[in-house]
Amino acid sequence: MRTAYSVETVRNAERELMARLPEGALMQRAAAGLAAACAGLLGRVYGSRVVLLVGSGDNGGDALYAGARLARRGAGVTAVLLAPERAHAAGLAALRRAGGRVAGAGGREALVEGADLVVDGIVGIGGQGGLRPDAVPLAAAAGRSRGAVVAVDLPSGVDADTGEVHGVAVRADLTVTFGTHKPGLLIDPAREYAGTVRLVDIGLELPAEPELEALQHRDVAWLLPVPRAESDKYRRGVVGIAAGSARYPGAAVLAVAGALRGGAGAVRYVGPAADAVIARFPETLVSDQGPKHAGRVQAWVVGPGAGDDAATVAEVLAAEVPVLIDADGLRLAEAEVVRGRRAPTLMTPHAGEAAALLGVERGEVEGGRLAAVRELARRYGATVLLKGSTTLVADSGGGAVRVNPTGTGWLATAGSGDVLSGLGGSLLAAGLSAVDAGSVGAYVHGLAGRLAAEGAPVGAHDVADAVPEAWRNVLG
């Protein structure tokens, strides 16, 4: 599992480690890893032109020491100092001893644009509120550079703890981060500024519970429900789908498609789209008696394509089994009722739906995804899966927020969320917790999207059809 820790936690771990090491040893570890990554990116170090953008903190010191290592291998290294009087003195001395130089006041942007490699050491993980005005032209020049851009620990101008970006920020091709991932490297919009992320182990001792965690194949494989020899459809779980309307029958079909591929033993459907569901999936158990009389289920999915059917949403929320609420169900569910449920609840809004629930603009959610998902989980007393370019899963009880590492832009297609709802509901019925059902469902759904698309447009039904292949891919 990939984990990320807050700035405060990282700073505390660094202080504890530095107290046990010779002075400067920790920075040398970081610089060695940074220099190795830069050399690998350059391919040929000798004769290359490297420009260091150096701020006043330890981040700038890392860049200077790494630059010294590259200079000793024959690179022409030039440091652009944003605050010369506060530059890391020992790092600057090491660069000069190795043959590196410091740029003068003029022509700095042209120097950056002509480099083979630009190392961004402007601001470290403690930076907040975006870049200072004097750094903005250099960040823009780095974006125009013909060479690769490497960020030290994280791109300057992004918020390490939240993933927010205020104004101009450096866009890196590679980010070399030290000790652990920082939340901003895993969450959009900051994530898209980081490029490829390489983690350098510098020996930090970190707490057991991180700020963020991202499941990997091995974690998902361990959580996926696998039937045993004595399993029957009821032991595997039955998921109920209350979805669709005369206007949106396809939402019901797609939710059922996701549910049938999600590991539960059977799917019950209630709603006005029964004919469309049975025509596509004859194995579905259909009822016209409403959720309360549909028969035994271990979890419900309610809301996709439901229109204004508030009565059905209320009836599902009254059930004493886990419930996944999506789409129209999010609008129709009363917050007090959700908070009062004793069984687990998983809400799956996209940014627009989350904004409506929070009473804010959509851009506020998209720019502060971590804060939004935590606030929704707190406000509703539920587990919340916030869909989007970075899908996050937060529990009302706090703890690590899960960030989904799979997916593709091609999943931004009508009905894709309905498939995810059915898949997540099926995982709930199979016995997974709300957090696990949400994060495993998002992982498999995102992987299915990649497999279905292969770089070309896909429909939601293609994603549903690719779920078994994604499942097999995970189990290896």
N, C-alpha and C positions, 0 to 999 in steps of 0.2 A: 504494500500500500504506500502510495506517495503521500507525504504529509507536509504541512506548512505551519509555521509558527509566527506569532506576532512579533513585532519589533521589540517590544519590552521583554518578551521571553528570550529572544535571541541575544539582546544586550546583556541580560543577566547571565546567560550561559557563557558568553564571551568573557565577561568579567571574572567569572569563576575559573575559566580555563587559563586566562592570562595570569592569574595569581599563582598558578602552578608552573608556568613556563618562563624561560628567560625573556627579558624584555625584547619586544619586536618579533618574537618567534611566530606568533599567530599571524601577523601581517605577512611574514615571509612565506608561510604555508599558503595563504590566499594568493599571494603574488605568483608563486610557483605554478599553482593550478591555472591562474589566469594567463600567464605567459605560455604555458603548454597549449591551452585552447587557442590562443592567438596564432601560435606557430602552426598548429594543425590547420587553421583556417587559411593562413597564407600559403601553406605548402612550401614555398621557397622563402626562407627568412632573409637570407643574405641579399643585400641590395634593395630590399623592399622599403617603402616609405610609410612610416607609422607616425600618426599624430595622436597625442594624448590630450584629452580635454580634462583638465585637472582642477577640481574644486578644492575647498579648504579643509575638508575632513579626512578621515581615514580612508574613505573611498578613493580620494585623490592619491593618498599614499600607496594604496594597492596598485593603482595605475602606474605610478612612478617606478615602483620596484619592478613591476612586470616589464615596463619599458626598458629598464636597465638590463634585464635578462635578455630581451630581444636585441638591444644594442650590442651586447657582448657577442651575439651570434651574427653580427654584421648588418643588422637593419639600421636604416637611418631614422632615428627616433627624435621627434620634436615635441616638446611639451608646450601646450597653450595654457597659461596659468590665469585663472579667472580672478584670483585674489593672491597675487604674488607674495604679499607680506604674511599671508596665513597658509601658504603651501607647506606640505609636510617636509620639514627640513631634511631629515635623514633620507627620505626617498628621493628628494631632489638632488642631494649630494651624490647618492648612488647612481642616479641617471647621468649626471655630469661625469663622474669617474669612468663610466662605461662608454663615454663618447657621445652621449645624447646632448641635445641642446634645448634652449628655451627660446620660443618665438618672441619676436619683438611685438610692438603694439600694432603695427600695420600689416595688412594682408593676411590676417588670421583666417578669415573665411575661405579665401582662395587656397590657402595651405590645406585646410580641411577637405575641400572639394577635390584636391588633387592627390589625396593620400591613397595608398593601397589598403590601409587599415586604419580605422578611427576607433580609439578606445575611449568610451564614455565613462569618465570618473568625475563628473560634475557634482552630483549629489548622491549621497548614500541612502540607506534605508530610513534614516531619520528625517528626510526631506518631506515637507508638507506644503500644500497650497500652490504647487506648480513651480516652474522655473522663475528665477529672478530675471528682470529685463535684460541684463547684460549677457545672460546665458542663452537667450532665445535665438539670436542670430547664429550662434555656433551650433545649436541643435538643428536649426533649419539647414545650415551648411552641411551638417552630417547627413541629413536626408538627401541632399543633392550629390553627395560624394560618390565617386565612381567605385570606391572600395567598400569593403564590408565594414559594418559597425558592430562593435562588441561592447555591451554594457557590463559594467562592473557591479555585481550583486543584483541590480535591477535598473531598468532604464530611468535616467534622470527625468523628473517631472511627473512620475506616476506615484501614487500612494501605496506604500508597501503593505499596509494593513487592510485596505479596503478595495484596491483595484480601481479606484477612481482616478480620473485624469482631469486636471484643471488647467486648461489652456494648452500651450505648446509642450510637447514632451519628445524625448529622443526615441526614434524608432530603430530598434536594434535588429540585426540579422541573427545575433547570438547573444544570449545573456549568460554570463558565468556567475552563478550564485554560490554562496559559501555556507557550509554547515547544514542548511536546510532550505527548502523552498519558502518563499514569503507569499502570503495570500495573494498579493497583487500579481504574482507571476502566473496564477491559475485562474484568475477571474477577469472577464472582460469588464470595461474596455481596456484595462491595462495589459491584459494577456496578449492582445494583438500587437502591442508595442515591443514585446519581449523577444519575438522570433523563437528560434530554438533555444531551449533552456538546458544548460549543463550544470549539474550539481557537483561541487568540489567538497569533499569531506575534509574538514579541518579539525575534527575531534571534539565537537560540541556535545555535551551531555544535556539532553532535552527531556522535558516532562513526558509522561506517558500519553497524556491527552493533548493533541495538537489543536490549532485553531481551525484548520481545514484538513480534510483527508480525501484522497481520490482513489477509488477502487481500481485495481488492476485485474488482469485476466484471472490470476490465481485466487484473488479474493472473491470474485464473482462466481468462479467455478465451485468454490466451497459453499456458497450460499444458494446456488440454483437447486430447486427441488428435483430430486431424482426418485422415481417410484421404486419400491422394493417388490420382492416376489409376492408378498401377501397384500399388496396394495389393490384397492378397488377404486372406483371413481369417487366414492364418498371420502375414503381415507386420503385421497389425493387433493380433495377440496372441490367444492362447487362454488362458482362465482355467479352472482346475479348481475344482469345488465339492465338497468332502467334508463333507456336512452332513445333518441330519435323522436320524430314527429312527422306529421303529414308533409311538412315543408322540408324536413331534413331526415329522410329515412336512411340516407347513406351513412350518417353518423352512427346509427345503430349497427349497421352492417360492419363498419370498420372497427367499432369497439368490440363487437363479437369476434371479429377476425383476430384482433390482438389477444383477446381472452383465450380463444381456443389454442393459441400457440404459447400460452404463458405458464403452462405446467399444471394447471388445475385439471381435475378429472372430468368435469362437466361444466357446461355453461347454461344457465337459465336466462331467458329473455322475457321481459315484460315491457309492453309499449305498443304504439300504433304501427310500428314497422315490421310486425311479425311476418307478414308475407314475404317481404324483401329479405329478411334474415333467413327464413326457412328455404327460400329459393337458392340462396347462396351457400348456406350451411345447414343441411338437413339434420345434422347431429345435434343441433341446438334444441334445448328443452324449452318450449314456448308456453307462456301462460297469459290469459287475458283477464286474470282476477286481481291484478295489481301486486305490488311487492309483498304485502303482508300475507297474501295467500298463494304465492308463487311456488312454495315448497322450500325444502331445506337448502340453505346456502351458508357458506362460511365467510363470505364477504360480498359487498355490493359495490357496483360502479353506477353513479348517477350523474346525469347532466349533459352528456354530449348530445347536441341537437335537440334538447328537450323543450326549447321554446320557452313558454311561460307556465309550464306545468309545475307550479309550486307545490301542489298537493302531493305529487309523487316524490318530490325531493324531501318533503317533510316526513312522508311515510318511511322512506329509506333511512333517514337520519334517526328515526325512532327505533330502528332495529338494533339489537344488542350484538352486532357483529362489526368487524372493521368495514369502513366505508371509504371509497375514493370518490371525491367530488371534483368534477371538471366542467369547463365551459359554462353553459347556462346554469348549471347547478350551483356554481360559485356565486352567481348573482342572486339566486333564489334562496340560498341557504341563510338562515338567520344566525348571526354571530353568537347570540346567547345559547341557541340550541346546539351549535357545534361545540361551544365551550363546555356545555353540560353533558356531553356524551361520555359514557364510561368506556366504551370500546374505542379502539384507535380510529383516527380520522386522518386521511391523506388528501390534501388539497393540491391541485396541479394547475395553477394559473400560468398564463404567459404574461409578459410585461404589461400589456394593456389591461388585462383583467386584474393583475396585482395593483396597478395604479388606481383602478376604480375602487377596489376594496379598501385601499389606504387613503383614498381621497386626495391623490396627488397627480401630477402630470406624468405621462408615460416616460418622458425623458429622465425624470428624477429616479425612476426605478432602474432604467437601463444604465444610468450613470453611477448608481449606487446599489448594485444588485445584492451585495452581502447584507447591507443594512435593511433592505426591503424584505428579504426572505426571513431574516430574524424577527423583524417587527410583525410580519404576518403570522408567523408561528406563535409569537407571544400573544398577539391580539386575539387569535382564534383558539388558542390552546390545542393546536393541531400540528401535525407534521406537514410541512409545505414543500412542494417541489416547484421551484420557479423555473419555467422553461425559457429557453433562449439560446443565444450564442454560447453562454456558459450556463448550463443547467445546475442549479444548486438545490440541495435538500437539507432543510433545517428542522430540528425537533423542538417542540415547545419547551421541553425540559432543559434546553441549552446543550452544551457539549459541542463536539466538533461538527461543523457544517461539511457536508459531502459535496464535492464538485465533480461533475461528470466529465471524463476525459475523451469520450467518444462522440461521434456525431459528424455532420457535414451540413454545409449550407443548403444542400438539396432537400434537407428535411423540412425546410420552410415551405411547405405545400399543404393545401387544404386537406384535412382529414388525418394528417400525421399524428396530431395530438390525440385523436380518437383511438388510434391504434395503441398509443402509449397508455391511455387510460385502461383499455381492456387488458393489456399486458400487465400493468401494475396491479389491477384488481385481481387478476388470476394469481399473481404471486402472493397477494394478501390472503387469498383463500387457501393457498397451499401452505400457509403457516408462517410466512416471513413477517417480521415487524414492519411497521409503516416506513421507518427509515430505510430498512433493507429493501423492501418492495419498491420504494421510490427510486433508490440509487441503482439497484440491480436492473429494474425495468428501464431506466434511462440509459444505462450502459448497453444493454442488449439492443434496445431500440436504436440508439445511436450507431452501434456497430452494424445493425441490419440496414440502416440508411446508407452507410458507406458501401456495404456489399451490393446493395441493390443499385446504387447510383453508378459507381465506377466512373465518376466524372461526367455523368450525363443526367438530364432531368428524369425524375421518377414521380410516380403517383403514390398515394398513401397505401393502396393495395399492394404495390410492389414491395414497400417496406414490410408490410405484414407477411408477405410471402417469403421474405428473406430472414425472418426471425429464426426459423429452425436452423438455417445455415449459420447464423450468428451464434446460436446456442451451441452448436457443434464446434464452432471455432473456439469458443471460450473453454469448453471441456477438453479440447485438444485431442 
